[in-house]
Amino acid sequence: MRSIRLTVFVLAALGCQAFAQTPSAQTQMLGYEVASVRPSSPTDTSTGIGPGAQGGMRARGFTLMRLLMEAYDVQDYQILNAPQWAHNDRYDVMLTPDTQEVAFDPAMGVRQMFGYISRQRLRLRSVLKDRFGVVLREETREMPSYSLTVAKGGSKLKPATEGGTPRMNVSRGNGVVKAVGTSMILKVMTDGLTRELKSPVINETGLDGEYDFTLEWGDDRATAESSSGPSIFTAIQEQLGLKLDSKKGPIPVFVVEKAERPTEN
């Protein structure tokens, strides 16, 4: 079984939305001292994002669409009217902050880690504005979504063990997906569900603690013959005491009014 170990930073950087609500395009930005933007090597198809030098951040092999998704904490269907090159051209981006930033530590608390990620995303917005000429218009559209609530009978989530390191392990194999979280807030879970279901998942449980959990469900990406285990909807209710309900509601979107290819530095 192939196993993927993800710290909260990496999980967030790969599409896990920032702590609290989706940031507005009008949110006050944090600055950067130095930013490097270069086209990615055409022979290197790898991608990645993580901490950079001097408390900064670096992204490798990212399109402008992917950078916008990270900076504004949204999924691809929430970025509208982007030019075609923004979906195809890949860049390596590095930035160092203009103010002192805490050094990233995988052992830091989950809320401190999300604060760190949120600040880096604000700095990335500044880079996108200055180097890509990005101008966005924020709107709200009615879209299908899911609400996550506590099921009848109550939550089965276990309070996190004191002093536990925030961590999420996800594995796929033998027709099953298994997610094991330690010291996780539900925001991490709903963001993972958002990616899995390809539709926004809104946390309406009222639970704001840190939890340890294990969740297993049948892998929709596997063939019908090889997939095993319950649906993700059944698994969440039976294993975690939570419930997913479909709904329609206002979802923030960002319309690209302007974007330019950056000059290399």
Summary of the structure (lengths in Angstrom):
residues: 265
radius of gyration: 18.9
end to end distance: 42.6
largest distance: 58.4
contacts: 816
relative contact order: 0.21
helix: 26%
strand: 36%
